[in-house]
Amino acid sequence: MAAMTREETEALIQEVLEVYPEKAKKDRAKHLAVNDQSLEKANKCITSNRKSLPGVMTIRGCAYAGSKGVVWGPIKDMIHISHGPVGCGQYSRAGRRNYYVGTTGVNTFGTMNFTSDFTEKDIVFGGDKKLAKCIDEIETLFPLNKGISIQSECPIGLIGDDIEAVSKVKAKEHEKTIVPVRCEGFRGVSQSLGHHIANDAIRDWVLDKRDGDDSWQTTPYDVAVIGDYNIGGDAWASRTLLEEMGLRVVAQWSGDGTIAEIEKTPKVKLNLIHCYRSMNYIARHMEEKYSIPWIEYNFFGPTKIAESLRRIAEHFDDTIKEGAERVIARYKAEYDAVIAKYKPRLEGKKVMLYIGGLRPRHVIGAYEDLGMEVVGTGYEFAHNDDYDRTIKEMGNATLLYDDVTGYEFEEFVKKVQPDLVGSGIKEKYIFQKMGVPFRQMHSWDYSGPYHGYDGFAIFARDMDMTINNPCWKSFQAPWKKTAASEPVKAVA
Amino acid sequence: MPSVMLRKREDGKLLFYVAKKDLEETIESLEFDSPDKWGGEVVLGDGSKYYFEPMDTPPNIPITLQAKRL
């Protein structure tokens, strides 16, 4: 199917909206749009960060997911207590593949689940005593932890427990950083507020710990990588590039990160933001309080990497600028070979994305490097400013969908007929059963890293492996096959 | 009275950011913008107007200030 025109896309949106009752239709219509690159501001065409409609299948998460799962969880040398009933912690345990180095259970705790395991008794009589006991037990069993964060689950806010008071008492007693995070799941409309709350908790309880302490040696090339969660090793693939161009990466927020790195971040010269949505708050705070400038960068696909490396280098002197060029030149042969190998197999393929808060726009460049086209994209929990940035990245008359419902997404895919869908685990099997090749783009489908030049090679291989997988030709029973449905000849 | 975070964009324009409202806009005009007086009415890129209490010296940007919605 050729690229759709503006009218066709608009008609498609209308057609999909048709089944809703009047009120729901009016509301959902605001969240679906046809991209128009000439627009300066996204709020002219799309509404985002609003409460999902009751009764539709939203794909969003909760504030606890945003705080414990995304921002705090990957900090490896802290223990994150899922304070409340056992389920939230157990079902989110180690699912995000934030890789780290360390000995789990001794000095790192990333894949473990700590919970205060609320029961009816705790709801009725309050859980503060249990939390205090929990912290004491942690100190006995895991003395090498560098701090504890208390991630509230819904009941904590509902019964009004005073986790701040417990934290203060215990922090004094154990002489450790203990951070209460008020990220009850019911807060806000999606995980996005959880990110914000988590950022504020870092700001209030951790970030100023080393203010006025200059014992740590700084260099003019100190940077912090912010908003890279090291999924499948992403942050490592990014970090090597930055270090190779001569920068010193002081902190990784928060994939493979430690609390010491976070405390040192206010001393860096530049903050590099990868996931803008989840960590821009802390970058803005550091800009204001410590006058550290920040820039967004994008390490998906060689075009964007080169662009980002040069933009980062502009903030430094000539040695770094030369360093950036050197890095780009050094990997050129490597990524050219990747493109030469996979582009012929992937050229012209259409992709639809529906991911969290950053990748729907960040990975577009990587697909385009492979000659593929993104024909529809959407965010679970983006805000207006994300769509402002997306409009320029996407082609004209492509589909934009915010907080898409299960039904809408399915219908869009049926009509647009993309060659690949990139979304999350909940969508994966629906589309695979429909016979559409699918990549899980939250955790890279258990692959990765996808960041950096090394990651691009893996990205290209994975996309090829998915789209050109012979299984997609076996959807029809052999005796039902007609001459028309004969499989196309393998290209390779 | 939203608290507004002001920062300079790379091209030198002032950005007006209200986290709670999810609003990030450029400042198109500022009533008083001289070394001895700063503030007053601001007009944003989307046409909305806000008011900063005038100050005797321009603030060090980035900064968080209280603004009144007009």
Boltz contact constraints between the chains, C-beta under 6 A:
constraints:
  - contact:
      token1: [A, 49]
      token2: [B, 22]
      max_distance: 6.0
  - contact:
      token1: [A, 284]
      token2: [B, 5]
      max_distance: 6.0
  - contact:
      token1: [A, 287]
      token2: [B, 62]
      max_distance: 6.0
  - contact:
      token1: [A, 288]
      token2: [B, 62]
      max_distance: 6.0
  - contact:
      token1: [A, 383]
      token2: [B, 22]
      max_distance: 6.0
  - contact:
      token1: [A, 384]
      token2: [B, 22]
      max_distance: 6.0
  - contact:
      token1: [A, 385]
      token2: [B, 24]
      max_distance: 6.0
